[in-house]
Amino acid sequence: MEVTASCEGGQKWTGRPPTPVFFSHHEHSNHKDEDDKPEPQSIYLEGALAHDSQILVADSETKTEEVYDKEFNGSLEEPAVVLSSKMTLSLINLDANNSDEKNESEIESPLADDIEIIGDDEK
């Protein structure tokens, strides 16, 4: 990525330079492409999710297939393409890792005060 800095108004930098204005230049980008992006689709996950859970999108792929139906014979009612996509989602539950660490050190027994765990002194 190429970045260029210049003073506002094109003046020379004299004395203490003013804050430069940065222009980012992308050869392959086009503002029209950004406006044509489709709306994102919602994905609903069933079940209870922990408060600190994160969703990781590992892989995604969109496939376009041209469709031709002899019945419509190229009319405007004929669908031009069929879009299909797939993605791999991973649910990372951060609360489960923290609760496992807490549960290992706690003993849920009324006799816990009378039990000595050998090798637990290191914690």
N, C-alpha and C positions, 0 to 999 in steps of 0.2 A: 504494500500500500504506500502510495506517495503522499506526503503531507507538505504543504507549503505555508510559510508564515509571512505576513506583510503588515505594515502599518495601515491604519484606516486612512483613506484619502490618498495613499500612495506616497506620502512624505518619506524623506530619509530618516533613519534612526540617528538622532543626535542627542548627546548628553545621556540622560537616563532614558533608555528606550521604553516606549509605552508598551502596554500589553499587546502582543501580536494577535492577529486574527488568523485562526487556522482554517484552511480549506482542505477538505479531504477529496481526493481525486480517485474515482473508480472507473477504469476504462470499460468494464463490462456491465456496470450498473446503469439503470435507467429509471427515472422517477415514475414513468408510466407503468413499469412492471410492478412497482410497489402498490399502486392503486388497483391493479387487476388481481391481486391475491384473493383467493376464496376465503370465506369465513371459516374459522376453525370449528371443527365438530366437537360436541361435548361427549365425554365418555363417563358413564356412571358406573361406579364400583359398588357392588352390593356388600353389605356387612358393615361392621363397626371398624373404623380406622383409628389408630392411635393418634394423639395430638401431634407428635413430632414425626409422623411418617412422611416419607418423600417418595415420589414416583420418578423412576428413571426410564427414559425412552432410549433403549439400546439400539434399535434398528427400525427403519421404516422404508417402505417401498410402495410406489404407486404404479399401477399398470393400466395402460389404455388399450382397449380393443375396439376395432372398427366393426360395426354391425351392419349387415345388409340382409334385408328380409324381402323375399320375392313378392310377398303379399302387398307390401307398401310400394315397391318398385321405385324407390328413390324419392317419394313424396316428402313434403315438409313434416308429416307426422312420424316419419321414420327416425328413430334415435340415431344420431351420428356416431356416438362412441359409448362404450361402457367403461366406467372407471372403477377399478377395484384397488384397494390398498390394504396393507397389513403392517403391523408394527409389533415390536416386542416391548412390553412394559414390565418393569420390576417394581414391586412395592417394598421399600426399605423401611422397616419399623424400628425406629431408634429407641422407643420406649421399651421394647422387649429386651434389648441388650442391657439397658440400665436396670430393669426389674430383675433380670437373671442374676446380676451381680449382687443386688440387695438380698435376694432370696437365698443365695448360697451362704451368706454369713448369718442369717437369722434362722433360728430353730423354732418351729411352731409346736411346742410341746409343753404341757404343764410341768414336766420333769426336767426342763431345759436347764434350770438353775442347779440341779443336782448332777448333771452330766458334764464330764470334762472331756473335751475333744482333743485327742493327742495329735500334735503337729499343727494345731491351730494358733500357736503362739506367734508364728511368723507374720500374721495379718495385722 
